[in-house]
Amino acid sequence: MRFISTRGQVDPVSFTEAVAIGLAPDGGLFLPESLPDISPRLAAWKNLSYAELCREFLALYATDVPTDVLERLIHRSYATFTHPDIAPLRKIDDRLYVLELFHGPTLAFKDFALQLLGNLYGWQCEQNGRSINVLGATSGDTGAAAIHGLLGKPRTAIFILYPDGRVSPLQERQMTCTGAANVHAIAIDGSFDDAQHLLKDIFANKTFAAQHQLSAVNSINIARVLAQSVYYLYAWLRLPESDRLNVEFVVPTGNFGNVFAGWLLQQMGVPIMGFKVATNRNDILHRLFTTAEYRSGPVHPSLAPSMDIQVASNFERFLYYALDENPTRVCAVMAQIKTTGAYRFDLLNKAVFSSSSATDEEITNIIRRVHERYRYIVDPHTACAFKDLNPQRVSIVLATAHPAKFPDAIQAATGQVPTAPALEELKSRPIIKHRLPAEAAAIKEFITKRAV
């Protein structure tokens, strides 16, 4: 399997090359050259464990990774999860399920891809004897998961940019209290979008990126998207057969990467009825699917900080397919978005996508209502997904983070303070972070001094 850029200006690369590079040199995002039809395999995959299913699925794409190596890396990645099902599917009402994606080491869905990506990086460094410097930007959970995927791995360093004061205190502690010498948490002034813009600017400097063997850990890395497709497939296969053809996945998302991973699975022949994009007050994606216009705006802090985003980087991958896989048109539209901040679709398939947005007040009320009705506690991001569920469909809500990561919001809504041992331990550790201005020159100077 080869991987191509959405902008079509670089030669196709292998899976391991796409993983190592992260962002394509032409500024585009890598995608598989073709998508296999996996529908004939679904019956045989029905009873596989999570790790077994992941191996079978990723083997279709990671064709340059030896089968035994891929299996070993996958099992190592999910051995750190605390639930035997890895991604348990919980039925909480007749037509309502919750897919719990918070049983990994940092209690967020990002662990599914970033534990695997960290092990892939480690294996690549062993194979080629080179070092790698991983650069990422986070609105909260990505940074913690990426850091924990690379903790202490030889010949690696990780640099994570995050908006100072705009992630939850426990999210910040997960990034800044590891004590690992290869971890560098960089707090910048501004928003997540500012951090993501810096990251893209730094990668655009090809000389600097090559000199320091930079690789991207954000959802711009194709390995993350493919790894996340697996839990959609795992959940779909565990539904009663009578529910499978009428299921809608309800996905809290800000950067479009999580819901895109599910949609991509649909393009491979899995008969998923639809996807609902659930956003907070930063509702660029909700506006996209209600008006057919993609238009960025100011970022507003919210109770669901990981979705405080107005530039959805994975939108470019969706755009590639929406524009009939025409990289010339993708380049033109991305140039228009960069210049004007907006793009209007002639036609958007609303039969596949629906959307909603929730204010902070609504998030608090939803957390309270879900707890009272189902005796179940959801974090603020997952709460967004419970708004306006479609009664005509079976809904699978993706629970993207453990509620203990947001104790203040949960206490305000329910009077309870959720805890998790992994988080309690962090409270006694010193915070080690580096405050820098939101300037590419300052970030590059910092990386140069600490790169491996």
C-alpha positions as CSV (number, residue, x, y, z in Angstrom):
1,M,0.0,0.0,0.0
2,R,1.3,3.4,-1.0
3,F,0.2,6.8,0.5
4,I,-0.4,10.0,-1.4
5,S,-0.7,13.7,-0.4
6,T,-4.0,15.4,-0.6
7,R,-2.2,18.1,-2.6
8,G,-0.6,15.8,-5.1
9,Q,2.8,17.4,-5.3
10,V,5.0,14.6,-3.8
11,D,5.6,11.0,-4.9
12,P,3.7,8.2,-3.1
13,V,5.4,6.8,0.0
14,S,5.2,3.7,2.0
15,F,3.3,3.4,5.3
16,T,6.4,3.7,7.5
17,E,7.6,6.7,5.4
18,A,4.2,8.4,5.9
19,V,4.4,7.7,9.6
20,A,7.9,9.1,9.9
21,I,7.2,12.2,7.8
22,G,3.8,13.0,9.3
23,L,2.9,16.1,7.3
24,A,3.5,15.7,3.6
25,P,6.4,17.9,2.2
26,D,3.9,19.8,0.0
27,G,1.9,20.8,3.0
28,G,-0.8,18.2,2.4
29,L,-2.0,15.2,4.4
30,F,-1.2,11.6,3.6
31,L,-4.1,9.3,2.5
32,P,-4.0,5.7,1.2
33,E,-3.7,5.5,-2.5
34,S,-6.8,3.4,-2.6
35,L,-9.3,2.1,0.0
36,P,-9.9,-1.7,0.2
37,D,-13.4,-3.1,0.3
38,I,-13.4,-4.8,3.7
39,S,-17.1,-5.9,3.6
40,P,-16.2,-9.5,2.7
41,R,-14.0,-9.8,5.8
42,L,-16.5,-8.6,8.4
43,A,-18.1,-12.0,9.2
44,A,-14.6,-13.5,9.9
45,W,-13.6,-10.6,12.0
46,K,-16.7,-10.6,14.3
47,N,-15.3,-12.5,17.2
48,L,-11.7,-11.2,17.2
49,S,-10.3,-9.4,20.3
50,Y,-9.5,-5.7,20.0
51,A,-5.8,-6.4,19.4
52,E,-6.5,-9.1,16.8
53,L,-8.9,-6.9,14.9
54,C,-6.4,-4.1,14.9
55,R,-3.7,-6.4,13.5
56,E,-6.0,-7.6,10.7
57,F,-7.2,-4.1,9.8
58,L,-3.8,-2.4,9.9
59,A,-2.1,-5.2,8.0
60,L,-4.1,-3.9,4.9
61,Y,-2.2,-0.6,5.1
62,A,1.1,-1.2,7.0
63,T,2.3,-3.6,4.2
64,D,6.0,-2.7,4.8
65,V,5.9,-3.7,8.5
66,P,6.6,-7.4,9.0
67,T,3.5,-9.2,10.2
68,D,5.1,-10.5,13.4
69,V,6.4,-7.0,14.2
70,L,3.0,-5.4,13.7
71,E,1.4,-8.0,15.9
72,R,4.0,-7.4,18.7
73,L,3.7,-3.6,18.5
74,I,-0.1,-3.8,18.7
75,H,-0.2,-6.1,21.7
76,R,2.4,-3.9,23.4
77,S,0.3,-0.8,22.8
78,Y,-2.9,-2.2,24.2
79,A,-1.4,-4.0,27.1
80,T,-1.4,-0.7,28.9
81,F,-5.2,-0.4,28.9
82,T,-7.1,-1.2,32.1
83,H,-10.2,-2.8,30.6
84,P,-10.1,-6.3,29.2
85,D,-12.2,-5.2,26.2
86,I,-9.9,-2.2,25.5
87,A,-12.9,-0.3,24.1
88,P,-16.0,-1.6,25.9
89,L,-19.4,-1.0,24.4
90,R,-21.9,-0.2,27.1
91,K,-25.6,-0.3,26.5
92,I,-27.3,2.3,28.7
93,D,-30.8,2.4,27.1
94,D,-32.8,0.6,24.4
95,R,-31.3,2.5,21.5
96,L,-28.3,4.0,23.1
97,Y,-24.8,2.7,23.6
98,V,-21.6,4.4,24.9
99,L,-18.3,3.4,23.5
100,E,-15.8,4.0,26.3
101,L,-12.5,5.2,24.9
102,F,-10.9,6.3,28.1
103,H,-9.3,3.1,29.5
104,G,-5.8,3.9,28.3
105,P,-2.9,5.3,30.3
106,T,-3.9,9.0,29.9
107,L,-7.7,8.3,30.1
108,A,-8.6,9.7,26.7
109,F,-9.3,8.3,23.2
110,K,-6.0,9.6,21.9
111,D,-4.3,6.7,23.6
112,F,-5.6,4.3,21.0
113,A,-3.5,5.8,18.3
114,L,-0.7,7.3,20.2
115,Q,0.4,4.3,22.2
116,L,0.7,2.5,18.8
117,L,2.4,5.5,17.1
118,G,4.9,5.7,19.9
119,N,5.8,2.0,19.5
120,L,6.0,2.4,15.8
121,Y,8.5,5.3,16.2
122,G,10.5,3.2,18.7
123,W,10.7,0.3,16.2
124,Q,11.7,2.6,13.4
125,C,14.5,4.1,15.5
126,E,15.7,0.5,16.3
127,Q,15.6,-0.4,12.6
128,N,17.5,2.5,11.1
129,G,19.6,3.6,14.1
130,R,18.4,7.2,13.7
131,S,17.0,9.5,16.2
132,I,13.6,11.2,15.9
133,N,12.2,14.4,17.3
134,V,8.4,14.4,17.5
135,L,6.6,17.7,17.4
136,G,2.9,18.1,18.2
137,A,0.3,20.7,19.2
138,T,-2.5,19.9,21.6
139,S,-5.7,21.3,23.0
140,G,-5.4,19.0,25.9
141,D,-5.5,15.2,25.4
142,T,-3.3,14.7,22.3
143,G,-0.2,16.1,24.1
144,A,-0.6,13.8,27.1
145,A,-1.3,10.7,25.0
146,A,1.7,11.5,22.7
147,I,4.0,12.0,25.6
148,H,3.0,8.8,27.3
149,G,3.5,6.9,24.0
150,L,7.1,8.0,23.9
151,L,8.1,8.2,27.6
152,G,11.7,7.2,28.0
153,K,12.0,5.6,24.5
154,P,15.7,5.8,23.4
155,R,16.7,8.1,20.5
156,T,13.4,10.0,20.8
157,A,12.4,13.5,22.0
158,I,9.0,14.9,22.1
159,F,8.0,18.6,21.9
160,I,4.4,19.5,22.6
161,L,2.9,22.9,22.1
162,Y,-0.2,23.8,24.1
163,P,-2.1,27.0,24.8
164,D,-1.1,28.2,28.3
165,G,-4.1,28.4,30.6
166,R,-6.5,26.8,28.1
167,V,-6.2,23.2,29.0
168,S,-7.6,21.6,32.2
169,P,-5.2,21.5,35.2
170,L,-5.1,17.7,35.1
171,Q,-4.5,17.7,31.4
172,E,-1.5,20.0,32.0
173,R,-0.2,17.8,34.8
174,Q,-0.3,14.8,32.5
175,M,2.1,16.6,30.1
176,T,4.3,18.4,32.6
177,C,4.7,16.0,35.5
178,T,6.2,13.0,33.8
179,G,9.8,13.6,35.0
180,A,11.1,12.1,31.7
181,A,14.1,13.7,30.2
182,N,12.9,13.3,26.6
183,V,9.7,15.2,27.2
184,H,9.4,18.9,26.6
185,A,6.0,20.6,27.3
186,I,5.9,24.1,25.8
187,A,3.2,26.5,26.9
188,I,2.5,29.3,24.4
189,D,0.4,32.4,24.5
190,G,-2.7,32.1,22.4
191,S,-5.1,29.3,21.4
192,F,-4.7,25.8,20.1
193,D,-5.2,27.1,16.6
194,D,-2.1,29.3,17.2
195,A,-0.1,26.3,18.3
196,Q,-1.3,24.3,15.3
197,H,-0.3,27.1,12.9
198,L,3.1,27.2,14.5
199,L,3.5,23.5,14.0
200,K,2.7,23.7,10.3
201,D,5.0,26.7,9.8
202,I,7.9,24.8,11.4
203,F,7.2,21.7,9.2
204,A,7.0,23.9,6.2
205,N,10.7,24.8,6.7
206,K,11.9,21.6,5.0
207,T,15.6,22.2,5.8
208,F,14.9,22.6,9.5
209,A,12.5,19.6,9.6
210,A,15.1,17.4,7.8
211,Q,18.0,18.6,10.0
212,H,16.2,17.7,13.2
213,Q,14.4,14.6,11.9
214,L,11.0,16.1,12.8
215,S,7.9,14.0,12.7
216,A,4.3,15.0,13.5
217,V,2.2,13.4,16.1
218,N,-1.0,15.3,15.6
219,S,-4.0,13.8,13.8
220,I,-2.3,15.0,10.6
221,N,-0.4,11.7,11.0
222,I,-2.2,9.0,8.9
223,A,-1.3,6.3,11.5
224,R,-3.5,8.0,14.0
225,V,-6.5,8.1,11.7
226,L,-6.2,4.4,10.7
227,A,-5.7,3.3,14.3
228,Q,-8.8,5.2,15.4
229,S,-10.9,3.5,12.6
230,V,-10.5,0.3,14.5
231,Y,-12.6,1.1,17.5
232,Y,-15.5,2.1,15.2
233,L,-15.2,-1.3,13.5
234,Y,-14.9,-3.1,16.9
235,A,-18.1,-1.4,18.2
236,W,-20.0,-2.1,15.0
237,L,-19.1,-5.7,15.1
238,R,-20.4,-6.0,18.7
239,L,-23.8,-4.6,18.0
240,P,-26.7,-7.0,17.6
241,E,-27.1,-7.7,13.9
242,S,-30.6,-6.0,14.0
243,D,-29.0,-2.7,15.0
244,R,-26.0,-2.6,12.7
245,L,-27.8,-1.2,9.6
246,N,-29.4,1.6,11.6
247,V,-26.5,2.9,13.7
248,E,-25.3,6.4,14.0
249,F,-22.0,7.2,15.7
250,V,-22.2,10.4,17.7
251,V,-18.7,11.9,17.9
252,P,-17.4,14.8,20.0
253,T,-14.9,16.4,17.7
254,G,-13.1,19.7,17.1
255,N,-10.3,18.8,14.7
256,F,-12.4,16.4,12.6
257,G,-9.9,13.6,12.9
258,N,-12.0,11.3,15.1
259,V,-15.1,11.5,13.0
260,F,-13.1,11.3,9.8
261,A,-11.6,7.9,11.0
262,G,-15.2,6.5,11.2
263,W,-16.3,8.0,7.9
264,L,-13.2,6.5,6.2
265,L,-14.4,3.1,7.5
266,Q,-17.7,3.6,5.8
267,Q,-15.9,4.2,2.5
268,M,-14.3,0.8,3.0
269,G,-17.7,-0.9,2.8
270,V,-18.8,-1.0,6.4
271,P,-22.6,-0.2,6.3
272,I,-22.7,2.5,8.9
273,M,-25.8,4.6,8.6
274,G,-24.3,7.9,9.6
275,F,-22.3,10.2,11.8
276,K,-23.2,13.0,14.1
277,V,-20.6,15.6,14.8
278,A,-21.0,17.0,18.3
279,T,-19.2,20.3,19.0
280,N,-19.1,22.8,21.9
281,R,-19.6,26.5,21.4
282,N,-16.7,26.6,18.9
283,D,-19.0,25.2,16.3
284,I,-17.2,25.5,13.0
285,L,-18.1,21.9,12.1
286,H,-21.7,22.3,13.2
287,R,-22.0,25.4,11.0
288,L,-20.3,23.4,8.1
289,F,-22.9,20.7,8.2
290,T,-25.9,23.0,8.6
291,T,-24.9,25.7,6.1
292,A,-22.5,23.9,3.8
293,E,-20.0,26.7,4.6
294,Y,-16.6,26.1,6.3
295,R,-15.8,29.4,7.9
296,S,-13.3,29.9,10.8
297,G,-14.0,32.4,13.6
298,P,-12.6,33.4,17.0
299,V,-11.9,30.7,19.6
300,H,-13.9,30.8,22.8
301,P,-12.7,29.0,26.0
302,S,-15.2,26.4,27.1
303,L,-15.9,23.6,29.6
304,A,-14.8,21.2,26.8
305,P,-11.3,22.6,26.1
306,S,-10.1,19.9,23.8
307,M,-12.7,21.1,21.2
308,D,-11.8,24.8,21.5
309,I,-10.7,24.8,17.9
310,Q,-11.7,26.8,14.8
311,V,-9.3,25.3,12.3
312,A,-10.1,21.6,11.8
313,S,-6.9,20.2,10.3
314,N,-8.3,16.9,9.1
315,F,-11.0,18.7,7.1
316,E,-8.5,18.7,4.2
317,R,-8.7,14.9,4.1
318,F,-12.4,15.0,3.9
319,L,-12.2,17.8,1.3
320,Y,-10.0,15.5,-0.9
321,Y,-12.8,13.0,-1.2
322,A,-15.5,15.7,-1.4
323,L,-13.7,17.1,-4.4
324,D,-13.5,13.8,-6.3
325,E,-9.9,13.1,-5.2
326,N,-8.6,16.0,-7.3
327,P,-5.5,17.4,-5.7
328,T,-5.5,20.5,-7.9
329,R,-8.9,21.5,-6.6
330,V,-7.8,20.7,-3.0
331,C,-4.8,23.1,-3.4
332,A,-7.1,25.8,-4.8
333,V,-9.7,25.4,-2.0
334,M,-7.0,25.3,0.7
335,A,-5.5,28.5,-0.7
336,Q,-8.9,30.1,-0.6
337,I,-9.4,29.1,3.0
338,K,-6.0,30.4,3.9
339,T,-6.8,33.8,2.3
340,T,-10.5,34.2,3.2
341,G,-11.0,31.7,6.1
342,A,-14.0,30.2,4.3
343,Y,-15.2,27.8,1.6
344,R,-18.7,27.0,0.5
345,F,-19.6,23.6,-0.8
346,D,-21.9,23.3,-3.8
347,L,-23.3,20.1,-2.3
348,L,-22.7,18.4,1.1
349,N,-24.0,14.9,1.9
350,K,-26.3,15.6,4.8
351,A,-27.6,12.1,4.7
352,V,-24.3,10.9,6.1
353,F,-23.5,13.7,8.5
354,S,-25.6,15.6,11.0
355,S,-24.3,17.9,13.8
356,S,-25.1,19.8,17.0
357,S,-23.4,22.3,19.3
358,A,-23.7,22.8,23.0
359,T,-23.1,25.8,25.1
360,D,-21.3,25.6,28.5
361,E,-24.7,25.9,30.2
362,E,-26.1,23.0,28.1
363,I,-23.0,20.9,28.8
364,T,-23.6,21.3,32.6
365,N,-27.3,20.4,32.2
366,I,-26.5,17.4,30.0
367,I,-24.0,16.0,32.5
368,R,-26.6,16.4,35.2
369,R,-29.4,14.8,33.2
370,V,-27.3,11.8,32.0
371,H,-26.3,11.1,35.6
372,E,-29.8,11.3,36.9
373,R,-31.4,9.3,34.1
374,Y,-28.7,6.6,33.5
375,R,-26.6,6.8,36.7
376,Y,-23.7,7.4,34.4
377,I,-21.2,10.2,34.5
378,V,-19.8,11.7,31.3
379,D,-17.0,14.3,30.8
380,P,-17.8,17.7,29.2
381,H,-16.8,16.6,25.7
382,T,-18.9,13.4,25.7
383,A,-21.8,15.5,27.1
384,C,-21.9,17.4,23.9
385,A,-22.8,14.2,22.1
386,F,-25.9,13.6,24.1
387,K,-27.7,16.7,22.7
388,D,-30.5,16.0,20.3
389,L,-30.0,12.3,19.7
390,N,-31.9,10.9,16.7
391,P,-34.7,8.7,18.1
392,Q,-35.1,6.9,14.8
393,R,-31.5,5.5,15.0
394,V,-29.4,3.4,17.3
395,S,-26.9,5.8,18.7
396,I,-23.3,5.0,19.8
397,V,-21.9,7.9,21.7
398,L,-18.1,8.0,21.8
399,A,-17.0,8.7,25.3
400,T,-13.7,10.5,24.6
401,A,-12.3,11.1,28.1
402,H,-12.6,10.0,31.7
403,P,-14.8,12.4,33.7
404,A,-12.0,12.5,36.4
405,K,-10.0,14.7,34.1
406,F,-12.6,17.5,34.6
407,P,-13.6,17.3,38.3
408,D,-14.8,20.9,38.6
409,A,-17.3,20.6,35.7
410,I,-18.5,17.2,37.0
411,Q,-18.9,18.5,40.6
412,A,-20.8,21.6,39.4
413,A,-23.3,19.4,37.5
414,T,-23.6,16.4,39.8
415,G,-22.2,17.3,43.2
416,Q,-19.7,14.4,42.8
417,V,-16.0,14.5,42.3
418,P,-14.8,11.7,40.1
419,T,-11.3,10.4,40.7
420,A,-8.8,8.1,39.0
421,P,-5.6,6.7,40.6
422,A,-3.4,7.8,37.7
423,L,-4.5,11.4,38.1
424,E,-4.3,11.5,41.9
425,E,-0.7,10.5,41.7
426,L,0.2,13.5,39.5
427,K,-1.0,16.0,42.0
428,S,2.1,15.6,44.2
429,R,4.6,15.9,41.3
430,P,6.3,19.2,40.3
431,I,5.2,20.9,37.1
432,I,8.0,21.3,34.5
433,K,6.9,23.4,31.5
434,H,8.6,25.9,29.2
435,R,6.7,29.2,28.5
436,L,7.5,30.6,25.1
437,P,6.0,33.2,22.8
438,A,3.9,32.0,19.9
439,E,6.7,32.6,17.5
440,A,8.2,30.0,15.2
441,A,11.7,31.3,15.7
442,A,11.5,30.9,19.5
443,I,10.1,27.3,19.1
444,K,12.8,26.4,16.6
445,E,15.6,27.7,18.8
446,F,14.2,25.7,21.7
447,I,14.1,22.5,19.6
448,T,17.6,23.0,18.3
449,K,19.0,23.1,21.8
450,R,17.2,20.0,22.9
451,A,16.8,17.8,19.9
452,V,18.3,14.3,20.0
